[in-house]
Amino acid sequence: MSMKTASRLGTALAVVAGLLARPAAEAARAEGIDTTRPYTVVVGPPRGHAPSERVDARRTGQSRSRLPVAPVDKWRRHAGGTIEVPPVVDETGRIYVTLSVPEVVAFGPDGKEVWRTRLGGAPAIAPPVLTSDGTILLVTSSGTAVGLGRDGRVRFATPLGQRGRDLDVAPLARSDGSVVIGGRALVELDPNGGVRARASLPERAVGALIEGPEGTIATSESGGVYVFRPPNPPKKIGTFGGPLRRGAALEGGRTLLAVVGGKSLVGFDLRTGLTHVRAGDVGLGLYDEPVTIHPRGFAMVSTSTGLLLGVDAAGNERLRMVLDKSAQPVAPDPAAPAGTAAATAFFNPPADARTSPALLVDAEGRVAFARASGRVGVARPDGNVALASEKLCAAPVAMQPAGDDKLVVACRDGTIWMLGM
């Protein structure tokens, strides 16, 4: 053996020895995998017609399946308890509903109950989410993350060290199979329910966690914007400049959109931290939250009076539709004294103080809506509105796409409605 070859061999052996000499904890921290317990990890975006609240990880409200042009009632079922959070829908059309009692119910596409699972003594407090491998993940009010298989059996139950409103933000299922849970703190779980990272937020998050280009995005009650990318702690990158109630949506790769204080549609640039007002107070009631992103690239919001507005990045109005009767202009009474309610009715139509569920939109520009009044329908791109019902239920909680020409509506009284063609 030549001196040169011996030198190279000695160097290689030294490198291998150095790797073997590393502390076991360091190797485990780098890989995040326990080699004594082999398992398969499924990665990729979660499958389903509506795998999470607001459909996708950017919270755009964009349906990948076609919304019904003229929705009609196909079936309805009562879940056996009240509903406070949106259901999720998998790729087969099965609907998973969490109740205000400690139960989860699965309904088939035909409305038949498939299974019902008890969650101990604590109900789910955050919207459910489907993960990359099809696990249904729930967060209970006692501070436990519960993973259910598609058969309803418990796969794991992980204590999170927080409870109640500290965990009520909609979780984020990431493409690597992990899930981020949040509220007052952010907890990242691996695909098998193990805690992979944990960090505190200086203020409580609201709405839903968002998958951003640099990590998980959380928005706070005061309008703060934080990015979480373990092992680093959450970093505040800016603020919307006012209070948020139901979080934000990600437009493209760098712009967060949110309704601030109910009266302004504001954009936040993730790269610069700068904000711009895309639409101000239109004098037609408060804006409903959160924002929906149209496939053509503009933001959509509805008002408490039932007016639908679409606004592009330059602040130009791209869409205007009337969704509710209260948004119809009311002619003033010319005989009424100036300044009275009758004289100003045209400019100040009555508003419903309750918030309506967020809008949905499909690739063809059909917009599904459920008003706080119970009015449910689909607005077509030509401006015509096809109503499913003037009062489907007293308090609609959420809508989710459930397959081509299918739309599921969850009501607070526990009723699940399937609308279709």
N, C-alpha and C positions, 0 to 999 in steps of 0.2 A: 504494500500500500504506500502511495507517495505521501510526502509530507503535506501537500496541498489537499489531497483527499482526506487525510486524517484530520486536518484542521477543520474542514467542512463538516465532517461527521461529528466532531467534538462540539461544534457550534450547534448543530441540529439537536444533539442529545441534551445540551444545556437548555435549549428552548423548551423541549418536551418536559424536562425536569422542572423547569420554572412553572409551566402550566399545571403540572401535577401538584406542585407545592402550594398553589393558590388556596386560600381558605375556602372551605365548602360553602360557607355563607355567601362569599363573593360570587362563586359560580352560579349558585341558585338564584341570586339576585339578578344576574345578567340574563339568564335564560328564562326565568319565571316558570320553570317546569320541574316537577318532582320526578326524577328518573326512576325512583323505586315504585312509582305507580303509573305505568304507561296508559295513555288514553288517546283517543282520536279527537282532534279539534276541527270543527267545521267553520270555515271562514266565508266571507262574502256578505253582501247586503242581505238583511233578513227578507225572506220571501213572504208574499202575501199581498192581497188587495189593499189592506190597511194594517201593516204590521206595528204601527205606533200611532200615537196622537198626532194629528195633522199629516198623516199618511207616511211621510218620509223623515229622514234624519235631519233635513234642512228645514222641516216644518213649513213646507210651501203650500200644503193643501191641494197639491196636484194629484189627481187620480190617474193611475196608469190604466185603469179599465174605463170603458165608455159609460158615461152617465145616461140614465133613461131620458129620452126626448119628451115623453109624455108619461110621467110616473103615475102608477095606480097601486092601490093596496093589494099585495099578493098574499101576505099572511101577517098575523100578529100573535105574540105570545107574552105572557106575564112571567117574569123571571123569579118571582117569589120574594121580592124585597125591593127597596128603592135603589136607584142608580144615581151616582154622583160623578162618575168619570166615564170617558168614552170607552166603548168596546174596541177590540181588535179583530181583524178578519184575515184568516190565512189564505194560502193559494188555492185551497179546495173550496173556499166559500164558507168554511165553518166560522162561527161567530163566538168569541169568548167574552163573557160579560162578568165583571166583578160587581158585587153588591155591597150595600152599606152594612149588611150583616156579613159575618166571616165566611162567605161562600163565593165560589166561582162556578159559572154555568156555561156549558158549551152547547150551542144549537147548530144543527146541520143546516145546509142551504135550504132544506124544505121546511125548516121551522121546528123539527123534532128535537127534543132534548136528548143529547148524546151522553153527557155525564154531568155530575154535580159533585164538587169537592169542597170539603170543609177546611177552613184555614185556622184551626184551633180556636182561640177566643178573641182574635183581633182581626178586623176587616182590613181590606186593602185601602190605602189612603192615597195612592198615586195611580195614574192611568197605567194599565198593563202594557207590556211590550213583548213582541216576538223577537227572539234572538236568531243568530245565524244558523244554529242547528235546530231551530223550531221550538225551543223551550219557551214556555209562557212565563215571563218573570213578573212577579208582583211584589209590592212593598207594603207591609202591614203597619198599622198604627202603633204596634208594639216595637217596631224597629227591626223587623226581620225581612230579609229578601228570600222569597219562596220561588223556587223554580219547578214548574209543573211540566210533565211530558204531555204529548198530544193525547195520551190516554187518561189524563187527569191525575196521574200518580205523582207524588212529590219526589223530585229528583234531588233537591237540596233545600236546606233552610239555614240561612246565614245571618247571625246577629250582626247588626251594623253599628251599634254603639250610639245611635241617635233614635229619636222617636217622634211621633206626631207630625206637626207642621215642619219640622226640620228635615222631612224626607218626602214632602208632597209634590215636588216638581216632577214632571213627566220624565222618566228615565230615558237614557240614550243607549240603544243597541248599536255597537260599532261593528264595522266590517271585519275586524279581526276576531269576532266572536265574544268580545268582552261587553260589559254593560257598565255605564256610569249612572249612579244614583245620587240625587242631590236635594238640597234645601238650604239648611244652615251649613252643612258640610257636604263634601263631594267624596263618594266612595266608589272605587273602580273594582269590579269583580271579574275574575277570569271565567272562561266558559263553563267551569264546573262549580261556580259559586264561591270560590275562594277569594278573600280580600287581597287585591293586588296593590292597591294604593289608597291612601286616605288623606284628606286635607280639609281644613276649616276655611270657611268664607267669612269675611268681616261683616257681611250682611246677608239676609235671607234671599235666596234666589226665588224667582217666580216663573210661571209658564212652563217651558220645556227646555231641557238641555239640547244643544244643537251641535252637530258635527261640523266643525270649522276646518279651514285649511291648516291651522297650526295647533289644533287640539280641540277639546270640548269647550264650548262657549256657554256661559251662564249669564243671565241678566237678572239684576236685583230689583227690589221694590222701588228703590230710589232712582233707578235708571242706569246703574253702574253695569259695565260690561267686563267680564272676567274670562280669561283663557286658562284652561287647566291641561297641562301636559306633564304627567309624572315622568321622572321623580321630582320635578320642580313644583313648588306650591302655586296655587292660582294667582295669576297676575292681572291686575286691573289695567286695562288698556284705554279706558275712557268712560264717558257717560253720555247718555241720551239727553241729559239736562232736565229731566223731570220724571215723575212717577210712572211706572208701568204696572199693569194689572195682570196681563196674561202673556207676557213674554214677547218674543220677536220671531222673525222668519229670515232666512238667509237667501238673498237674491244674488244669483251668480256665485262667484267665489270670494267676494270681498265686502258686500254691502248688507248690513243688517237693517231690517225695516221693522218699526214698531209704532204703535199709537201711544203718544205721550200725553198724559193728563186727559185723555179722552177727546182732545180737541186738535191735535196735530199729528200728521203722518210724517215721521222723521226717519231719515236714512243715516246710518253710522258706518263710516269707512273703517274696516278692520286694520288696514295698513297704516293709516295716518291718525286715526282716532278723531277725525273731524266729523261734524254732523251738518246736515242740511235739512231744512223743512221742505218736504215735497208737497204737502197740502196742509193749509191752515184751517181755521174754523170757518166752515161754510154756512153757519147759521141754521143748519137743518138737524140739530140734535147732536149728541155725542157719537163719536165713531165707535163701532163695535171692534173688539179685539179677538184674536190676533189678525195680522195681515195675511192675505192669500196672494200668491204670486201667479199671475197669468202666464201660460206657456209662451206668449209673445213678449214677455219680459217687462210687464208693468205690474204695479201693485194694485190690489183691489181691497177696498174696505166698504162696509155698509154703515149706515147711520142708524141711530135709534128710532128715526122716523120711517125707516124702510127704504132709503135711497141707496143704490149701489153705485160706487164711483171707482173708476180705474184711472190711475195717474202714473205717467212714466217718469224716468229719472230727471227730466228737465222740468217737471211740474206741469206738463201738458195733460189735459183731461182726455183720456182715450176711450172712456166708457162711462155711460150714465144710464141706469135703468131704475124703474120703480118696482120694488119688490113687495111693498105693503101698501094698503089703502091710506095709511096715515101720511105717506109721502106724496100723495096727490095734492097739487096746489088747491087751496081753498080760496075762492074769490072773496075779497073784503066787501063788507057792506058799505056802500057809498053814503048811506044815511047815518052811519054810526059816527060819533065824535072822534076826532083824530086822537090817536094814541090808545084807543080802547082795544080790547081783545078782538072784537068783531072787525075793527078797521084794519088790524094787522095780521089777521089769520093767514093770509097768503104767505107772509114772510116768516111766520112762527107757527108751523103746524105742530099738533100735539106729539109728544115723544113718549115712548114706553121706557120707563127708567130701568127695566130689566135688560141684561145683556143677552144677545142672541148667540146661538152656536156659530162657530166660524164657518166661512164659506168653503165649498169644494169646487174645483174646476177640472175639466178633462182636456185632452189634447185638442179637441175641436172647439174649445171655448164655451162649452155649456157650463153653467154655474148653478150648483145646487145650493139651496138655502133653506133654513128652518128659522123662522122668526120666534121671538119670545112670546108672541101672541098665539103660537101654534100653527101659523100659516107655513106650509111646506110646499116646495115646488122646484122647478128647474127653469132657469132663464136661458133662452137660446141666444146665439150670436146675433140674430136678426132683431133682437129686442122683445120678442114675444115671450110671455111667461106661461108655462104649463103648470097648473096647480094640482097637487096631489090631494090637498085638503086645506080648507080655511082654518080648521082647528084640529090638527092631528092629535094633539094632547095638550094639557095645560102648561107643561114646562119641559120642552125638548132640551136635552143635555148635549147631544152631539149627533153628527151624521158621519158615516163612513162608507166609502165605496165597497161593494161586496161582489164584484164581478161585472162583466159587461151587462149594461142595462139594469143593474141592480144597485140599490141604495138602502142602507140600513139606518134607521133613526132610533136612538135610545131616549126614553123619556124618564123623568125623575120618579114617576110613580111605579117604575119597574117594567113598563111595557116596551117591548122590542117590536118595531114595525119593519117589514120588508116591503120596499117599493120597487116596482119593476115595470116591464112593458107587457 
